[in-house]
Amino acid sequence: MHIYMYISYFTAMGGASFSQPWRSMPWTNEENLNFIKSYKPQNNDVENLRILLHGPVGAGKSSFINSLESVLLGRVTGRVMTDTISANSFTKKYKAFKIHKDPESFYPFIFNDTMGFEQRNGMNVEDIKLALMGHVTEGYKPIPGVQLKESDQGYNSCPSLDDKVHALVCVMPADLVSLISDEVVKKMRDVRLAASDMGIPQLAILTKVDEACPEVKNNIKNVYESIYLKEQVDKFSLMLGIPQNCIFLVKNYESELQTNEDINGPILIALRQMIVYGEDFINNL
């Protein structure tokens, strides 16, 4: 009786696993890192591939940028400010982040961090749509409920191809997929549909996988063996319409003081696919 109760509770908390991974990792960390380090946009009109992150408050967008930088620099960084207790968006401005490749140069991709969506406040959906088209300048401070206008200082009236977004990434906590409000889902869906109309590829990352599944908390290598996480990918795919092979599971660097290959792996896979999808987009323009 006690054993049965324990197993039921453990399974309910996301502890059950498949006997085999439901997704294989086709490349090693070294192969992914070499791909990323050698990447350069083939379209001569694009200096940097632009990847925009959006999602609800507290999803881990800023932490994901820090984690990417940590993986690529080989040390844990915290350049993008984050907050672990606020119920409102800690990111207040539309910001662009580049990652140093060496002391003299940057990787040829830019991540745009946005204010999180909230049920009634947060980032304005129409502002995100303008950002997709390159009309929002870096440093613009969105006002909840107020749309950016052409006459405003933060409006870029003549965006270049480099200013426009080349890949859209929705960031969502894996443990909150079933709890997200209908209002926030509608906002994320509206952004996705707008990106689809523009032909912009869309991907998603589910963060905080270690908080969602005890098996993954014990060993990040179990991330693609978790039954619970597979269910969250299925739910999120149905929720937003993003194909399952465009949804990636990651654990951001949070409590760690050093990088490690097991955490790096899923992050590198996600980044590689963002680059691949974005590169395909700019080459078809």
C-alpha positions in Angstrom: 0.0 0.0 0.0 2.7 2.4 1.0 4.7 1.5 -2.1 1.7 2.0 -4.4 1.1 5.5 -2.9 4.8 6.4 -3.4 4.8 5.3 -7.0 1.6 7.1 -7.8 2.9 10.3 -6.2 6.2 10.1 -7.9 4.5 9.5 -11.3 2.2 12.5 -10.8 5.1 14.7 -10.1 6.7 13.8 -13.4 9.0 11.0 -12.3 8.1 8.3 -14.7 10.4 7.6 -17.6 10.4 5.8 -21.0 12.7 2.9 -21.4 14.3 4.7 -24.4 14.6 8.4 -25.2 11.7 9.7 -27.2 14.1 12.1 -29.0 17.6 11.3 -30.1 20.5 13.8 -30.0 21.9 13.6 -33.5 25.0 15.6 -32.8 27.6 15.8 -30.1 28.2 19.0 -28.1 31.5 19.4 -30.0 29.8 19.1 -33.4 27.1 21.6 -32.4 29.7 24.0 -31.0 31.8 23.8 -34.2 28.7 24.5 -36.3 27.8 27.5 -34.2 31.4 28.9 -34.2 31.7 28.5 -38.0 28.2 30.0 -38.8 28.0 33.1 -40.9 24.8 34.4 -42.6 25.0 33.7 -46.4 22.7 36.5 -47.3 25.0 39.6 -47.8 22.3 41.9 -46.7 22.2 40.3 -43.2 25.1 40.9 -40.8 23.5 39.3 -37.9 20.7 36.7 -37.6 18.1 38.2 -35.3 16.2 35.9 -32.9 13.4 37.3 -30.9 12.3 35.7 -27.6 8.7 36.1 -26.3 6.6 34.4 -23.7 4.9 34.8 -20.3 6.4 36.5 -17.3 9.0 34.4 -15.5 9.4 31.9 -18.4 13.2 32.2 -18.3 13.8 34.3 -21.5 16.6 36.4 -20.0 18.0 33.4 -18.2 18.2 31.5 -21.5 20.3 34.3 -23.0 22.6 34.1 -20.0 22.8 30.3 -20.4 23.6 30.6 -24.1 26.4 33.0 -23.3 27.6 30.7 -20.5 27.8 27.7 -22.9 29.6 29.7 -25.6 32.1 31.4 -23.2 32.6 28.3 -21.1 31.8 30.0 -17.8 28.6 30.9 -16.1 27.6 34.5 -16.8 24.8 36.8 -15.7 25.0 39.8 -18.0 21.2 39.9 -18.6 19.5 40.9 -15.4 16.9 38.4 -14.1 14.6 38.2 -11.1 13.3 35.1 -9.3 10.5 36.5 -7.2 8.6 39.2 -9.1 5.2 38.4 -10.4 5.6 41.1 -13.1 8.0 41.3 -15.9 11.5 42.2 -14.8 12.6 43.1 -18.3 11.3 46.6 -19.0 12.9 47.5 -22.3 13.3 45.9 -25.7 16.9 44.9 -25.7 19.4 43.3 -28.1 22.2 41.0 -26.9 25.3 39.9 -28.8 27.7 37.3 -27.4 31.5 37.7 -27.7 33.2 35.1 -29.9 36.6 36.5 -28.9 37.8 39.8 -27.5 37.7 41.4 -30.9 34.4 40.0 -32.4 30.9 38.8 -31.7 28.9 35.8 -32.9 26.8 36.8 -36.0 23.5 36.4 -34.2 21.5 38.7 -32.0 18.9 37.8 -29.3 16.1 40.3 -28.6 14.7 40.0 -25.1 11.2 41.3 -24.5 8.9 42.1 -21.6 6.9 39.1 -20.6 3.2 38.6 -21.4 0.8 39.0 -18.5 -2.9 38.3 -18.2 -3.8 41.9 -18.4 -0.5 43.8 -18.6 2.9 43.0 -19.9 4.2 43.3 -23.4 1.8 44.7 -26.0 1.1 42.1 -28.7 1.0 44.8 -31.4 4.5 46.0 -30.3 5.8 42.5 -30.8 4.4 42.4 -34.3 6.1 45.7 -35.0 9.4 44.3 -33.6 9.1 41.3 -36.0 9.1 43.8 -38.9 12.0 45.7 -37.5 10.1 48.8 -36.4 11.1 48.7 -32.7 14.4 50.2 -31.8 16.7 48.9 -29.0 16.0 50.5 -25.7 12.3 51.1 -26.4 10.4 50.9 -23.1 6.9 49.5 -23.8 3.9 50.9 -21.9 1.3 48.2 -21.1 -1.8 48.8 -23.1 -0.3 51.5 -25.3 0.9 50.6 -28.8 4.0 52.1 -30.3 3.2 54.7 -33.0 5.2 55.9 -36.0 5.7 59.3 -34.3 7.2 57.8 -31.2 10.9 57.9 -30.5 11.2 54.1 -30.3 9.8 53.6 -33.8 12.1 52.7 -36.7 10.4 53.9 -39.8 12.9 52.4 -42.3 14.1 49.0 -41.0 16.7 47.1 -42.9 16.7 43.4 -43.4 19.2 43.2 -40.5 16.7 45.0 -38.2 13.9 42.5 -38.9 13.4 39.3 -37.0 14.6 36.1 -38.7 13.4 33.5 -36.1 10.8 33.7 -33.4 11.2 31.7 -30.2 8.5 31.2 -27.6 9.8 30.5 -24.1 7.6 28.6 -21.7 8.3 27.0 -18.3 7.7 23.2 -18.6 6.0 23.0 -15.2 3.4 25.7 -16.1 2.2 24.6 -19.5 -1.2 23.4 -18.1 -1.5 26.5 -15.9 -1.0 29.3 -18.3 -4.0 31.6 -18.6 -6.2 31.7 -21.8 -5.4 35.4 -22.2 -1.7 34.8 -22.3 -2.1 31.8 -24.7 -4.1 34.1 -27.0 -1.3 36.7 -27.0 1.3 34.1 -27.8 -0.9 32.6 -30.5 -1.5 36.1 -32.0 2.2 36.7 -32.3 2.8 33.2 -33.8 0.1 33.9 -36.5 1.6 37.3 -37.3 5.0 35.7 -37.7 3.5 33.0 -39.9 2.0 35.7 -42.2 5.5 37.1 -42.5 7.0 33.7 -43.2 9.2 33.9 -40.1 10.0 30.5 -38.6 8.9 29.7 -35.1 10.4 27.5 -32.5 9.8 27.1 -28.7 11.8 26.1 -25.7 10.4 24.7 -22.5 12.6 25.8 -19.6 12.8 24.7 -16.0 12.7 21.0 -16.9 14.5 20.1 -13.7 11.7 21.7 -11.7 9.1 19.9 -13.7 10.5 16.4 -13.4 12.4 14.9 -10.5 14.2 12.4 -12.7 15.6 15.2 -14.7 16.5 17.1 -11.6 18.5 14.1 -10.6 20.1 13.8 -14.0 19.6 16.2 -16.9 20.5 13.4 -19.3 17.0 12.0 -18.6 15.3 15.0 -20.2 14.2 13.2 -23.3 13.2 10.1 -21.4 10.7 11.8 -19.2 7.0 10.9 -19.8 5.8 14.0 -18.1 8.0 16.3 -20.2 6.9 14.5 -23.4 3.3 15.2 -22.4 4.1 18.9 -21.9 5.6 19.1 -25.3 2.5 17.5 -26.8 0.2 19.9 -24.9 2.2 23.0 -25.9 2.3 21.9 -29.5 -1.5 21.6 -29.5 -1.8 24.9 -27.6 0.2 27.0 -30.0 0.4 24.9 -33.1 4.2 24.7 -33.1 5.4 21.3 -34.4 6.9 19.0 -31.8 10.2 18.8 -33.6 10.5 22.6 -33.2 10.0 22.4 -29.4 13.1 22.0 -27.3 13.7 21.2 -23.6 16.4 23.1 -21.7 17.6 23.7 -18.2 19.0 27.2 -17.8 22.1 27.9 -15.6 20.7 29.1 -12.3 22.4 27.6 -9.2 25.5 26.3 -10.9 28.9 28.0 -10.6 30.5 26.2 -13.5 29.2 25.0 -16.9 28.9 21.3 -17.6 28.4 19.3 -20.8 25.1 17.7 -19.7 23.4 21.1 -19.3 25.1 22.5 -22.4 23.8 19.7 -24.7 20.1 20.6 -24.9 21.0 24.3 -25.1 23.4 23.8 -28.0 20.8 21.7 -29.9 18.2 24.4 -29.5 20.6 27.2 -30.6 21.7 25.2 -33.6 18.1 24.7 -34.8 17.3 28.4 -34.3 20.3 29.2 -36.6 19.2 26.6 -39.2 15.7 27.9 -39.3 16.7 31.5 -39.4 19.3 30.9 -42.1 16.7 29.2 -44.2 14.4 32.2 -43.9 16.9 34.8 -44.9 18.1 32.7 -47.8 14.6 32.5 -49.2 14.0 36.3 -49.1 
